[in-house]
Amino acid sequence: MVFDTIPTLSEPLFRDQVQPATVKFSLYVKTHEIKQLDDSLRQVLLLSSQERQIWVGEHEGFVNELLETFVNDSNLALDGLQLDPEALQLSIDFVTSLRDVMNTLRGIIDDAQVLTS
């Protein structure tokens, strides 16, 4: 099935103290990954309600892992960093992309939960 090729995310944003250029690059890469993921998940929204319910059931672990990663990355995006204007804009873009993909996931999950009720 085409949805088995949904991209995975790279390592968490920041594990240790990093240089400003590394922060900017990491934010850029993660934003790009999140946008690709959102594009793939939007394809799931095009499935019928029954197919979405099956997809959620088959990918429950993946969805839970994504949600945990999103929470961790969003906390790290702005946490304690001395951001210049460019890094701040990249952080805003990243958090906006996270919001978009979370809305897409919510649409998929909410529909599946309504069907099982």
N, CA, C and O of each residue as an XYZ file, in Angstrom:
468
protein
N       0.850     -1.181      0.000
C       0.000      0.000      0.000
C       0.895      1.244      0.000
O       1.949      1.247      0.636
N       0.498      2.256     -0.681
C       1.289      3.472     -0.832
C       1.587      4.136      0.512
O       2.592      4.834      0.643
N       0.738      3.930      1.498
C       0.904      4.624      2.770
C       1.914      3.951      3.681
O       2.186      4.438      4.778
N       2.471      2.836      3.232
C       3.552      2.211      3.982
C       4.855      2.964      3.763
O       5.860      2.658      4.404
N       4.851      3.943      2.869
C       6.060      4.705      2.572
C       6.049      6.075      3.234
O       6.766      6.979      2.805
N       5.246      6.232      4.266
C       5.214      7.512      4.974
C       6.594      7.745      5.583
O       7.131      6.863      6.253
N       7.170      8.919      5.356
C       8.533      9.162      5.831
C       8.624      9.144      7.354
O       7.685      9.502      8.066
N       9.778      8.719      7.815
C      10.036      8.760      9.255
C      10.836     10.012      9.558
O      11.361     10.665      8.656
N      10.920     10.333     10.827
C      11.622     11.540     11.244
C      13.037     11.203     11.671
O      13.315     10.094     12.128
N      13.920     12.163     11.518
C      15.301     11.972     11.945
C      15.378     12.058     13.462
O      14.358     12.064     14.151
N      16.561     12.123     13.951
C      16.799     12.203     15.393
C      16.112     13.420     15.996
O      15.780     14.364     15.278
N      15.895     13.406     17.321
C      15.324     14.594     17.975
C      16.136     15.838     17.658
O      17.315     15.761     17.315
N      15.488     16.973     17.778
C      16.121     18.235     17.395
C      17.482     18.452     18.045
O      18.493     18.557     17.350
N      17.512     18.519     19.342
C      18.752     18.865     20.032
C      18.941     17.939     21.217
O      18.051     17.811     22.058
N      20.073     17.307     21.286
C      20.363     16.442     22.431
C      21.314     17.133     23.398
O      21.210     16.949     24.610
N      22.208     17.899     22.885
C      23.215     18.573     23.694
C      23.267     20.042     23.294
O      22.511     20.499     22.437
N      24.165     20.761     23.927
C      24.396     22.144     23.533
C      24.903     22.153     22.091
O      25.773     21.362     21.726
N      24.360     23.039     21.289
C      24.747     23.088     19.882
C      25.040     24.520     19.472
O      24.658     25.478     20.144
N      25.724     24.631     18.359
C      26.070     25.931     17.803
C      24.866     26.508     17.054
O      24.022     25.753     16.574
N      24.778     27.833     16.950
C      23.640     28.460     16.255
C      23.426     27.943     14.835
O      22.283     27.754     14.420
N      24.489     27.713     14.092
C      24.338     27.214     12.720
C      23.722     25.816     12.716
O      22.937     25.484     11.828
N      24.075     25.005     13.700
C      23.508     23.672     13.808
C      22.023     23.747     14.146
O      21.219     22.975     13.623
N      21.667     24.678     15.021
C      20.261     24.878     15.378
C      19.466     25.234     14.134
O      18.403     24.662     13.891
N      19.967     26.166     13.350
C      19.261     26.610     12.145
C      19.110     25.462     11.157
O      18.032     25.255     10.600
N      20.176     24.726     10.942
C      20.128     23.615     10.001
C      19.147     22.546     10.494
O      18.348     22.034      9.710
N      19.202     22.214     11.760
C      18.306     21.204     12.325
C      16.844     21.631     12.206
O      15.983     20.823     11.859
N      16.573     22.885     12.491
C      15.207     23.384     12.364
C      14.733     23.315     10.914
O      13.590     22.944     10.647
N      15.607     23.670      9.988
C      15.266     23.620      8.571
C      14.948     22.178      8.144
O      13.934     21.927      7.491
N      15.819     21.241      8.517
C      15.634     19.835      8.139
C      14.360     19.273      8.753
O      13.575     18.620      8.067
N      14.152     19.521     10.037
C      12.962     18.999     10.712
C      11.685     19.595     10.112
O      10.686     18.890      9.970
N      11.707     20.868      9.764
C      10.537     21.485      9.139
C      10.238     20.812      7.810
O       9.081     20.529      7.500
N      11.269     20.557      7.029
C      11.093     19.877      5.745
C      10.524     18.465      5.956
O       9.618     18.051      5.233
N      11.043     17.740      6.924
C      10.550     16.395      7.220
C       9.076     16.423      7.627
O       8.279     15.599      7.180
N       8.735     17.380      8.475
C       7.355     17.482      8.959
C       6.412     17.793      7.789
O       5.314     17.242      7.714
N       6.834     18.662      6.892
C       5.995     18.985      5.732
C       5.805     17.769      4.827
O       4.711     17.546      4.309
N       6.864     16.983      4.636
C       6.743     15.759      3.840
C       5.800     14.777      4.523
O       4.971     14.147      3.866
N       5.923     14.650      5.816
C       5.049     13.768      6.574
C       3.599     14.218      6.453
O       2.705     13.395      6.257
N       3.365     15.513      6.567
C       2.006     16.040      6.442
C       1.436     15.738      5.058
O       0.276     15.344      4.940
N       2.233     15.917      4.021
C       1.772     15.606      2.665
C       1.362     14.136      2.553
O       0.342     13.818      1.942
N       2.148     13.251      3.137
C       1.832     11.818      3.099
C       0.578     11.506      3.895
O      -0.268     10.732      3.448
N       0.456     12.103      5.069
C      -0.718     11.839      5.906
C      -1.995     12.397      5.279
O      -3.080     11.853      5.487
N      -1.869     13.465      4.523
C      -3.051     14.003      3.829
C      -3.582     12.994      2.811
O      -4.770     13.006      2.488
N      -2.716     12.132      2.312
C      -3.169     11.071      1.417
C      -4.064     10.082      2.158
O      -4.999      9.526      1.581
N      -3.772      9.869      3.431
C      -4.603      8.987      4.253
C      -6.000      9.591      4.399
O      -6.994      8.866      4.425
N      -6.069     10.916      4.495
C      -7.372     11.577      4.603
C      -8.248     11.340      3.372
O      -9.472     11.447      3.453
N      -7.636     11.023      2.246
C      -8.385     10.788      1.018
C      -9.017      9.399      0.978
O      -9.867      9.123      0.131
N      -8.602      8.534      1.888
C      -9.179      7.194      1.955
C     -10.612      7.264      2.452
O     -11.020      8.258      3.053
N     -11.364      6.225      2.206
C     -12.720      6.154      2.750
C     -12.631      6.060      4.271
O     -11.577      5.736      4.818
N     -13.725      6.340      4.938
C     -13.738      6.300      6.407
C     -13.315      4.931      6.923
O     -12.549      4.837      7.882
N     -13.803      3.884      6.301
C     -13.457      2.535      6.739
C     -11.966      2.261      6.534
O     -11.321      1.657      7.391
N     -11.424      2.702      5.404
C      -9.994      2.512      5.140
C      -9.141      3.303      6.126
O      -8.085      2.833      6.549
N      -9.597      4.511      6.496
C      -8.858      5.298      7.500
C      -8.864      4.591      8.843
O      -7.855      4.579      9.548
N      -9.991      4.004      9.197
C     -10.076      3.280     10.467
C      -9.095      2.109     10.465
O      -8.409      1.873     11.459
N      -9.029      1.393      9.380
C      -8.082      0.278      9.261
C      -6.649      0.804      9.341
O      -5.806      0.226     10.028
N      -6.380      1.905      8.633
C      -5.028      2.483      8.635
C      -4.607      2.853     10.052
O      -3.487      2.550     10.464
N      -5.488      3.501     10.798
C      -5.160      3.900     12.172
C      -4.881      2.668     13.017
O      -3.934      2.654     13.803
N      -5.694      1.643     12.862
C      -5.477      0.408     13.620
C      -4.139     -0.240     13.305
O      -3.453     -0.731     14.201
N      -3.773     -0.240     12.035
C      -2.517     -0.857     11.609
C      -1.290     -0.015     11.966
O      -0.187     -0.551     12.076
N      -1.469      1.295     12.149
C      -0.342      2.192     12.378
C      -0.420      2.900     13.735
O       0.150      3.978     13.909
N      -1.113      2.306     14.675
C      -1.304      2.937     15.984
C       0.025      3.246     16.677
O       0.200      4.334     17.226
N       0.952      2.301     16.653
C       2.259      2.526     17.271
C       3.009      3.669     16.612
O       3.621      4.493     17.292
N       2.962      3.718     15.297
C       3.610      4.781     14.535
C       3.016      6.137     14.899
O       3.749      7.104     15.109
N       1.684      6.208     14.975
C       1.008      7.468     15.307
C       1.392      7.901     16.721
O       1.679      9.076     16.950
N       1.402      6.976     17.659
C       1.785      7.317     19.036
C       3.224      7.808     19.112
O       3.526      8.757     19.836
N       4.109      7.161     18.364
C       5.508      7.581     18.327
C       5.643      8.989     17.742
O       6.413      9.807     18.244
N       4.885      9.261     16.677
C       4.900     10.595     16.076
C       4.454     11.645     17.083
O       5.102     12.680     17.238
N       3.351     11.377     17.763
C       2.829     12.348     18.724
C       3.836     12.629     19.826
O       4.015     13.779     20.229
N       4.493     11.589     20.315
C       5.507     11.779     21.359
C       6.684     12.602     20.834
O       7.193     13.487     21.523
N       7.105     12.299     19.615
C       8.209     13.046     19.002
C       7.835     14.505     18.811
O       8.652     15.394     19.053
N       6.601     14.760     18.375
C       6.151     16.134     18.162
C       6.187     16.925     19.465
O       6.638     18.070     19.487
N       5.720     16.328     20.530
C       5.715     17.014     21.825
C       7.144     17.327     22.259
O       7.440     18.444     22.684
N       8.019     16.345     22.151
C       9.408     16.552     22.555
C      10.091     17.610     21.695
O      10.757     18.502     22.221
N       9.932     17.516     20.386
C      10.583     18.472     19.487
C      10.032     19.882     19.656
O      10.783     20.856     19.600
N       8.718     19.994     19.865
C       8.158     21.336     20.015
C       8.654     21.990     21.292
O       8.868     23.202     21.327
N       8.836     21.208     22.333
C       9.391     21.759     23.575
C      10.831     22.202     23.394
O      11.257     23.198     23.979
N      11.580     21.466     22.585
C      12.993     21.781     22.389
C      13.229     22.907     21.390
O      14.290     23.531     21.399
N      12.255     23.171     20.533
C      12.447     24.145     19.455
C      12.803     25.528     19.988
O      13.610     26.235     19.384
N      12.222     25.912     21.089
C      12.469     27.247     21.621
C      13.028     27.228     23.042
O      13.313     28.283     23.610
N      13.183     26.068     23.604
C      13.561     25.937     25.002
C      15.014     26.346     25.260
O      15.942     25.614     24.917
N      15.197     27.485     25.848
C      16.507     27.909     26.306
C      17.491     28.299     25.230
O      18.680     28.441     25.519
N      17.054     28.476     24.025
C      17.977     28.830     22.953
C      18.055     30.344     22.804
O      17.049     31.045     22.916
N      19.230     30.823     22.556
C      19.419     32.233     22.230
C      19.282     32.348     20.718
O      20.226     32.078     19.975
N      18.110     32.746     20.276
C      17.830     32.728     18.849
C      17.983     34.105     18.219
O      17.469     35.099     18.733
N      18.694     34.149     17.103
C      18.735     35.364     16.309
C      17.458     35.390     15.467
O      16.711     34.412     15.467
N      17.192     36.473     14.757
C      15.936     36.562     13.991
C      15.736     35.419     12.991
O      14.615     34.941     12.814
N      16.808     34.985     12.343
C      16.673     33.896     11.376
C      16.297     32.585     12.070
O      15.415     31.863     11.604
N      16.954     32.285     13.164
C      16.645     31.061     13.913
C      15.246     31.126     14.505
O      14.542     30.117     14.558
N      14.845     32.303     14.946
C      13.498     32.465     15.481
C      12.455     32.196     14.395
O      11.455     31.526     14.652
N      12.681     32.709     13.189
C      11.751     32.462     12.090
C      11.705     30.978     11.741
O      10.633     30.432     11.479
N      12.872     30.322     11.738
C      12.902     28.882     11.484
C      12.132     28.115     12.561
O      11.450     27.136     12.260
N      12.242     28.556     13.802
C      11.499     27.923     14.896
C      10.005     28.111     14.711
O       9.223     27.186     14.931
N       9.616     29.288     14.316
C       8.189     29.558     14.067
C       7.688     28.684     12.914
O       6.603     28.109     12.998
N       8.474     28.582     11.842
C       8.096     27.736     10.712
C       7.958     26.282     11.150
O       7.034     25.581     10.738
N       8.886     25.842     11.986
C       8.863     24.467     12.482
C       7.603     24.199     13.306
O       6.912     23.204     13.089
N       7.315     25.080     14.240
C       6.149     24.899     15.103
C       4.853     24.985     14.283
O       3.895     24.263     14.558
N       4.826     25.859     13.289
C       3.665     25.951     12.409
C       3.474     24.645     11.635
O       2.349     24.165     11.494
N       4.559     24.080     11.141
C       4.480     22.799     10.431
C       4.008     21.687     11.360
O       3.228     20.824     10.959
N       4.482     21.712     12.605
C       4.015     20.741     13.590
C       2.507     20.863     13.804
O       1.795     19.861     13.868
N       2.036     22.091     13.911
C       0.603     22.320     14.092
C      -0.177     21.754     12.924
O      -1.205     21.105     13.117
N       0.303     21.995     11.710
C      -0.390     21.509     10.520
C      -0.478     19.979     10.500
O      -1.540     19.418     10.229
N       0.632     19.315     10.786
C       0.622     17.850     10.759
C      -0.207     17.291     11.916
O      -0.831     16.239     11.774
N      -0.222     17.972     13.043
C      -1.063     17.540     14.163
C      -2.540     17.652     13.780
O      -3.331     16.772     14.119
N      -2.916     18.706     13.089
C      -4.297     18.850     12.626
C      -4.672     17.741     11.650
O      -5.785     17.218     11.699
N      -3.748     17.382     10.766
C      -3.988     16.293      9.834
C      -4.179     14.981     10.589
O      -5.116     14.230     10.320
N      -3.279     14.712     11.540
C      -3.408     13.491     12.345
C      -4.709     13.480     13.135
O      -5.373     12.448     13.235
N      -5.064     14.605     13.683
C      -6.317     14.685     14.444
C      -7.498     14.343     13.549
O      -8.407     13.630     13.974
N      -7.499     14.842     12.316
C      -8.573     14.517     11.381
C      -8.657     13.030     11.099
O      -9.748     12.470     11.004
N      -7.499     12.390     10.964
C      -7.464     10.949     10.706
C      -7.958     10.181     11.936
O      -8.798      9.288     11.822
N      -7.441     10.530     13.088
C      -7.770      9.810     14.328
C      -9.216     10.052     14.741
O      -9.922      9.110     15.102
N      -9.660     11.293     14.693
C     -11.034     11.602     15.092
C     -12.038     10.816     14.262
O     -13.011     10.285     14.797
N     -11.804     10.741     12.957
C     -12.699     10.010     12.082
C     -12.704      8.521     12.447
O     -13.763      7.894     12.477
N     -11.536      7.963     12.719
C     -11.457      6.558     13.080
C     -12.155      6.285     14.398
O     -12.800      5.247     14.549
N     -12.041      7.199     15.362
C     -12.678      7.005     16.661
C     -14.196      7.104     16.559
O     -14.904      6.381     17.261
N     -14.708      7.980     15.705
C     -16.149      8.099     15.511
C     -16.705      6.802     14.944
O     -17.792      6.366     15.323
N     -15.960      6.189     14.039
C     -16.428      4.953     13.409
C     -16.453      3.783     14.382
O     -17.290      2.890     14.247
N     -15.549      3.772     15.365
C     -15.509      2.653     16.301
C     -16.485      2.843     17.458
O     -16.738      1.894     18.199
N     -17.029      4.019     17.631
C     -17.974      4.277     18.730
C     -19.338      3.696     18.453
O     -20.243      3.825     19.278
